Amino acid sequence: MSIAKLTTGRGMTRQAVTKHLRALEDVRLVRSTHQGRESVWEVERARLAETRRHLEAISNQWDDALARLKSFVER
């Protein structure tokens, strides 16, 4: 989507959306291409899926650690 489409009706400025997209681009979760004068942004689905797997693994580690702490405290 273009910045114009991404910001329409969302209450965020184009500059704010662009700043967030640049941060996501830095970690390769999105990419931009130019079509005429506009930048068009696209989600990198494979990279997003990889990131989701990593975050789920971290979440599971935290769940395990908290369960061990709870068990220890309740003894």
Buried (B, 14 or more C-beta within 10 A) or exposed (E): EBBEEBBEEEEEEEEEBBEEBEEBBEEEBBBBEEEEEBBBBEEBEEBBEEBEEEEEEEEEEEEEEEEEEEEEEEE
